[in-house]
Amino acid sequence: MAAGMPHLSMARANAGRPSAGSAGGESAPTDWMGYLFVGLFALPFFLFNILPVLFGAYVAFTKWSIIGKPKWIGLANFEAAFADHWVAVAFHNVLLYGAIVVPGVTVLGLSFALFVNQRYPLAALARTLFFAPNVVSATVIGLVWVWLLDTQYGLVNHYVGLLGLGPVPWLTSTDWSLIGVSLASIWWDLGLVFVLFLAALQDIPRDITEAAMVDGADRVRRFWFVILPHLRPVISMVVTLQLISTLRIFSQVYVMTNGGPAGSSSSPIYYIYNTAIVRSLFGYASAIGMMLFAVILVVTLLQRFAIRERA
């Protein structure tokens, strides 16, 4: 009987205390600091990213010149865009940009990363030089390449002339302007791709490559059967990023050729800018922007599916 008294006393004492989950108990204090940090990112992201996209989607179905209220016209903007010859030219050009820039950046970036990863002499200097263009703005890149590709006084045509060839109208010919802008884009995007490939190469275990060397594999076989399979996730990411970047090309076109000559170097973003800012057709420009969004989404999904199937 006496042995049970302490347990009885403890039970009575606990019964008098409010439990944590009871109505009269005190709940744990709310950590408002976490909500504050999330809100500092979420609110600007919603105001400056999500809200403009939603408003642009609405404007795409209206006729609006930024003055007055938007007038609802349904699918008329999309019908006009599908019938617009210059919209087709802009999308055709951007596909050609992708066919030049994406393989060029991927192959050159991987080649430079392989060179630096071998730790040849001057590899540290090469690493800096390869990445340097990426930290420069697209406007500066465009101005530099306008000088390099000048038909009469450009440095590129100077060396072309040393080969016995005539001057190439890189930026003033309908046949060459798109290639000239693509060269500037490759040089600008190369730095980031180089760093991504170099990081992936340094992440490959040395034991695997050394085992391949012991088995008698030469450089080509080691690259094809050992290194390349480890790089497939990075290659997929690089190609995806470059496709999106190429489909959104604007600054190089605006600075170097202004979309010319005769629209031969125009792009969808440049045409959207010209339609909205110059011609004040914001509804029509928004409709083209929605079409570009759909193209980017489809191309990205198809590309990722294709690379995943190969893997």
C-alpha positions, 0 to 999 in steps of 0.5 A: 500500500505504501509502495503505491503512494508515490505513484498516486501522488505523481498521477495527481500532480500530473493531472493538475498540469495542462497538457501540451495538446489541451485547449488550455495549454501553451502551443509551440511558438511560430517561427515567423522568421522562416516565413519572412525569408520565404516571403522575401523571395516568393513575393518579388518572384510572383510580382515580377515573374508569375504575374507578368506571364499571366498578364501577358497570356491575357493580353495575347487575346486582346488588342492593346497599344498600352494606351486605353483598356485592352479589347478582347478579340479572342484568337485573332492575334494567333490567326494573324501570327500564323499568317504573318510571313515575318513570324515564320522567318523569325522562327526559321532563323532561330532554328538555324541558330540552334543548329549552329550554336548548340553543336558548336558550343557543346563540341568546343566546350567539351574540347576545351574542358578535355584540354584543361583537364589534362593539365597541359602547360598553360592550362591555368591560363587557358581556363581563364581565357576560355571562361572570360567571355561569359562574364562580359555582357551581350552588348559588349560581345556584340560590339566587339564582334561587329568590329571583328566581322567588319567587311573592310576593316575586320580582323577576321576578314584580314586573316581570311585575306591572308588565305587568298580569299575575298572579304566575307560580308559577315553582317551585311549579306543575307547569306552570312549574317546569321552565321556572323551572329552565331559566331558571336553567340558561340564565343559568348556561351562557351565559358559556362559550358566549358566550366560545366564540362570541366567540373564533370570531368574532374568528378570522374573517378581516376580508378576507372580511366586508369583501369581502362589504360591498363586494359590497353584502351587508347585515348579514343576508346577511353573517351568513347566508352569511359568518359562520354557515358559519365558526361551524358547527364551534363551533355543533356543539361548543356544542350537543354540550356543552349536550346533555350538560350538560342530560342531566346536570342535577342541582344546579339541580333539587336546590336550586330544586325538589327534583324537585317539585312531583309530579316535574314538574322531576325529572331522571335524575341527581336520581332516581339520587341519590334512589334511591341515597342516600335509598332505598339501592338502589345496584344499581337506581340504577346501572342507571338510570345506565347507561341515562342513559349510553346515552341521552347517547351516542346523542343526541350521536352523532345530533346530531353526525351531523345537523350534519355532514350540514348542513355 
